[in-house]
Amino acid sequence: MPIKYKIDVIAALKEAGYNTTRIRKEKIMGEAMLQKIRSGQMVSWATLETICGLLNCQPGDLLEYVREAPDNR
């Protein structure tokens, strides 16, 4: 996938005081979204908005476009 996370989002959330237990307990986001972030998968726009709000950042601070090499078959 050409869109990738620039940073370790889970680590950044922990640094900001939001460990995964707190995130689940306060229902900030569900386990499915946390698992997607851990595995490098993209999350919904709503989840991205939540993360940006918690980290006080812009989506561009979290994501980057990485051009994939063309498939030479």
N, C-alpha and C positions, 0 to 999 in steps of 0.2 A: 504494500500500500504506500503510495507516495506521500501521504500526510503522516508525520510522526511526531511524537512528543519530544520537545527539546530538553525537557528536564524530567527528573523523577518526581512525578506529581505527588505520589504518596509521601515521599520524604519531605517535600515542600510543605504539604499539609501538616505533617507531624511537627515540623519546625515552627509552623504558625500556631501550634497548639491544638491541632485537630488530628488526634490519632484515630485509627479505624474504629476502635471501640466507641469513642465519643461520637464519631460520625454516624455510626449505626444507632447508638442509644438516643441521640437527639434527632434521629430521622432526617439527617441532612441529605443523605443519599443511601441507596440500598446496597446490599452486598453484591448484587449483579453488576452494578456500575463500578464498584471498587475492584471487582475481579477483572472487568474490561480494562480499567486503567492499568492494573498490575500486568496484564498480558499485552499491553501496547495497542489495544483495540480502541477505535474511536467511540466516544460516548455521544449522547444526545446533546442538542444545543442547550437544553435546559440544564443538564448536568455541567456542561462547559461554563454556562453563566454562573452557576453555583460556585464552581471552583474559582472562577475569576473574582467573584465577590469575596470569598474566603481569603484568597491570597492577595487581593487588591492589585490585580494585574489585568492585562489585556490578553485576548486569545493568542495573539502573535507572540506573547511571552512564553506560551505553553507549546505551541504547535509550529511545525515548519514543513514546507514542501520540499521533498527530496526527489529529484527527477530519477526515474528508474531507467536502467540501461535498456535499449530496445532489444526485443527478443529476436535473435538471429538464427532462425531455423532454416 
